[in-house]
Amino acid sequence: MELTYLYYFKVIAEKENMSRAAESLHVSQPALSKTVAKLENSLGVTLFERKKGRISLSPIGAEFYRHVAKAFDCIEDGQRAIDNYKSAMGTSVTIGSPVAELMNTLLLSYLREHQQSSLQISQYLYLPETLQEQLLAGKLDFALTPIPFHSPEITQIKLMDEEILLAVGRCHPLAENQFIRLEDCKNERFLVNDASFDRKAVLDNCKIVGFTPNITLCSNEPGIIDEALESGQGVSFVPANVFYEKHRHGNSVAALRFSDVEVFRFISIVSRKDRTLMETPKKLYSFAIRFFREYGVTLQAFLDDYFPPMDFGERKTIGLNREELIGAPDRGDREDGPHNYRL
């Protein structure tokens, strides 16, 4: 039996449709049918039952599929082990995030402090669900995310809480203010920078205080959002780190703090529990933990200085990206590599 024949059989069994299987495998349907016929002839059994244009596994085909699926699971585990070995033995590290600014800020700081480092860094921007898939598939060494993962195979360590502000251009009527009620933004035009704060989070947080935001523009190209903001075309949710970096470089954007609610998200580092990093890649992992813990303190000091002290009374803390079950690691834990955290 050829391995290719077995793989084709596995895909057909899972798709339960010859046309969809052929499309997935990028082969013609007649060629796929011939492959199945050859496999059945070599085994001397009928693997599929065909009735009125539909295809399903025969009883012996179903039993055979269970063994074939296990075999391919073992092959994938072997490939994952090789990938881990190659990554560990080399000087390369692959990281991902659904938030571009997090990786950019981290990597620029790391490269400035480690100019003689031989570490080769590859970074990828993924949607949250894709990020988890890539982690579990062993394609990433670790990731930075504000999204809670709920997988027994993943270790997630909270590094800092990050406040969310409202950004406006200097020419916007709200620019003279420093505080605003989120519920008073119901008539504003929202510009969503999908590379730093996703559309769903904007919708969900606004709905908590009673309105559906008017999203005029949603883009993962920060330059478009910045230009629209600066020309007064709308308002935008902006994480504290994004505003802090813009403020340091003299960007013409103002920020307002919400006076009726506190909008937060957490920043965490995630990795597979069975992922082992060698010395050089581990340096970036350890650097990321230290960097964001210190960065969180820096951001809080900046916000305390930027906004005058005000007594708003008790503000409700909201944020769909918060997760109380994500906790900082035990102080006794080592921070030089992926490890478990204590709730």
N, C-alpha and C positions, 0 to 999 in steps of 0.2 A: 504493500500500500504506500502510495506517495503522500507525503505530508500535505501537499497542496490539495489533494482530493479530500482528505479529512477536514481541512479547514473549510473548503467549499461546502461540504456536508454540514458542518457546524453552523455556518451562516444561514444556509437554507432552512435548517431546523429552527433557528431562532427567528428568522423573518417570516416563516410559514407562507412564503410567496416567492415563486421562482423569479418573477420580474423584478421585485424589490431586491432580492438577493443578487441577481445579475448586475443591477445598478450599483449596489453597494460594493461589489467585487470588481466593478469596471470590466466585466466580460459580457459577451453576448449570451442571450438566453439559450440559443441552440448549443453553444459550446458548453454551457453549464449543464444542460440536460445530458449531453454526451458524457461529461465527467461523472455525473451521478450514475449513469448506466454502467460505466466501466467499474466504478466502485462496487456497485451491487453485484456485477458479474464476478468480480474477484472474490467477494465474500460469499457469494452463493445464496444471498437472502435479499428480500425486498425491504428496503429501508423506508420508503415513502409509499403512502397510499394516495391515489389520485382519484378524486370524485368530483365531477361537475366543475372542472377547472380549478378545484382547490387541492392543495397538497398538505399532507400531515404525516407525521411519523407513524410508521407501523409499530406494533408492540415491540418487536425486536429492534426496530430503529430507535425507539425511545430509550431502550436499555443501552444500546450502542452509543447513543448521544451522551448519556451520563458519563460514560468512560472517556469519550473523546473530549468532552468539556473539561473534565478533571485533568486530562493530559495537557491541554492547552493552558490551563491555569498554572500547571507546574512549569511549563515553558516560559510563561510570562514572569513567574517568580524568579526563574533562572536569569532571564534578561534583566530584571530589576536588580538582581544581585550583582551582575556584571556592571550595570550602569553605576550602582553605588560604589563598587570597587574602583572603577575608572575615575569617578569624581573624587573619591577619598584619596587615591594615590596621587592625583594630580594637584595642580595649584589653581584649579578653577572652581567657581561657585556660581550657582544659578539661583536667582531669587525672583519672586513675583509679588504683585500687589494689585488691588483694584484701584489704588489711589496713587497717581503719578507723583504728586509732590512729596509723598513720604519717601519713596525711593530716591528721588532726586536730591532731597535734603541730606539724607543719610550718606549716599554715595559721594557727593561732593565733599562732605566733611571727612569721610574716610580717606579719600584720595589726597586731600590736603595734608592730612596727618601721617599718611603712609606713602610718601612719594617714591620710596625705594622698594615698595612691595612688588612681588612677582605674581600676586593674585590676579587671575583673569576673571572678570565679573561679567556675567550675562544677566540682563534684567528684562522682565516681561510684564506687560500690563494686561491683566485678565479680569473678566467679570467674576464676581465672588464664587458662583457655582463652578465655573471653569477652573478657578484657582484651587478649589478643593480637589477637583478631579486630577489636576496636574500634580498636586502634592501626593495624593494617594497612589498615583501611577509612578511615583519616584522621579518625576521630571524636574522637580524643584528641590533644592537643598533646604530652603526655608522661605517664608513669606511674611509680609507685613500687611495687616488688615484691620479695619474697624468692625468687621463682621464676625459674630460668634460662630464657630464651627462646633458641630455636635457629632463627632466621630470618635469612637474608642481608639482609633489608630493615630489620632492627631493630638499633639501636645500644644496647648495655647497658653501663652503667658501675657497677661496684661502689663503694659509698660507705662501708660499714662492716660489720663482723661484729657480730652481736648474740647474747649468751649467753641460753640458755633456762633458767629456774629452775622449781622446784616451789612453787606457792603453796598455802597452807593458811590456814584461819581461825584467829584467836587462841585459840579454844576447842578446836581440834583437838589430839589427843594429840601430833602431830608438831611443834606450834608451838614447843615448848621447844628443839627442835634447830635447828642451822644447816646441817647437812650430812646427806645421805642417799644411799644407793646406789640408782640407778634400778632395778636388778634387785630391790630390796627393796620396790618399790611394786606388786608383782604382785597383792597382796590389797586394794589401795586402790580406792576408787570414783572414777573420773575424771569431771571436769566439763570439757567442751570449749567454750571460747569461740571459736566459728567465725569471729568477726569479727576475731580477732587471730592465731589459731593453728589451722589446720584439722585436722579429724578424722583425715584420712589421715596427716598428719605425726605425730600422737600415736601412731597404730597402728604406723606404720613404725619410729619411733624405739624404741618399747618392744620390738618384735619383734627388733630388733638385739641387745638384751641378753637375749632368751630368753623373753618372755612376751607374751600378748595382753592389753591393758588392758581392765578392766571399765568401759566408758563408760556411766555412769549417765544423764548429761544432755549433750546437744550442742545449742547454740543460738547464733544470731548476734545475740542480744540480750544485751549485756554485763551489764545490770542483773540479769537472772535468775541468771547465773553468779556475780556478785558476792554476791548474797544467799545463794545456796547455799553458797558458800565461807565467808562470814562466820558462817554458822550451823553450820559444821562438817560439812556433808553430803558432803564429798569433797575431792579435791585437783585441781589444775589445772596444766598447763604454762603458764608466763607469760613472755613476752619481757621482757628487762631494762628496755626503755623503759616498758612498761606498769607494772611494779612500781615503777620509779623515780617515775613520776607519781603513783601511788597513795600511795607513801610520803611524798612531798612534801606531800600534802593530808591526811595523817593517817588514811589508810584502815586499817581493822582487819584487815589481811591480812599474814601473815608469809610469808617466802620461804626456801627451802632450796636450797643449791647441791649439785649432784650430785658425789659423791666418787669414783665409779667411772668416769664418762665425762664428757666435755664436750659439751654439746648446743648447737650454734650454728646460726644461719641468717644469710645475708647480706642486706643491704638494698641495692638497686640502683635506678638511674633509667634508664628506657628510653624511646626515641623512634624514630620512623621516620627512616632515614638521610636521606631527601629532604625532611624536614620543616624548614621555615625559620620561625623565630620572629622577629617584629619586636621592637623595643626594649623595650616595656613587658612583654609576656608573657615575654620572655627574662630579665627581672629575677627572676621567680619561679623559673625553671629554674636560674639561677646561684645564687640564694639557697638552693635545695634542696640543691645540691651542697655548698656551704659549710656549711650548717646541719647536715647529717647527718654530715659528717666531724668537725665540732666536737662534735656530740652523741655520737658514738661514743666520743670521748675522755672526755667527761663521764660517760657511763654506766660506763665501765671504772673511772674514779676512784671513783665511787659504790660499785660492787661491791667494790672493794679495801678501801674503808673500812667497808662494811657487814659483810663477812665477815672473820673473823680469818684471818691467814695460816696455811695448813696444807700440809704436804707429803704429797700423796696418791701420790707416785710418778708414773709415766707414765700419764696417763689417755688413753683412746682418745677421739678427737674424732669425733663422729657428728653427723648432721643431714641429713635427706633434702633439705633446701632449700639445702644448700651446693653450690657448683660451682666447682671449682678453675680452670676455664678463664675464669671471669669475673674480670678483673683491673682494678686501678685504672688510670686513664688515664696516659699518659706525662706527666711533670712539665712537659714543654715544650708540652703541648697547652693550648689556650685553654679556659677554663671558662665562657665567656659564651654558650654555645649547644650544641645537639646536635652531637656529633662522634664519631669512631671512638675505640676504645681499643686499647691494645697488649696482647697476651697475654703 
